[in-house]
Amino acid sequence: MEFEFDCWCCGIVCAVWGKPVGFWKEEYELAAEWDCWSCGAVNITPDEDED
């Protein structure tokens, strides 16, 4: 499943692939860091409880 996050450097929306890890409910594991496809900046995946 894809999750969308904004790049901290250029502000563009990037899709990050989440690996399914839950069996009985939908849970996904995301990489801790990912590269922006537009500017190449390294981004940190935010915690799910942050707004």
N, C-alpha and C positions, 0 to 999 in steps of 0.2 A: 504494500500500500504506500502511496506517496503522500508525504506531508510537505506543506509549503512554509518556508521561512524567508524573511527578508534579510538580505546581506547587510551587514553593519557598515560596509564601506561604500557601496554604490546604491544600496536601497532596492535593488531589483529582487523580484520574487524567484526563489530557487526551490526546486522539488528535491526532497531527500527521501530515499527509499527506506521503508521500515520493514525489517524482517519479522514475519509472524513467529511469536513464541508461545502464545496462549493456545490451549486446546479447547477448553470449555467456554472461554470468553475471548473477545478480541483484544489481544495485547501485542504490541510491536516493540522491537528493539531498534533504536536508532543509533547511528554512529555518533560518537562524542564530538567529533569535528568533521567538517565538510568544506570543500572548496567551492567558491562561487563560480558558476559557469561563465559569467560575463567578465569579471575583473580578476578572478583567480585568488581573491582574498580568502584566508582561512577563517571560518566561522565556527562558533561553539554552539551546539544544539542546546536551546533553552530547556530548563526543567518544565515539566508539564503543569506545575502549579503556579508558574509565573504568568502574569498577564501583560 
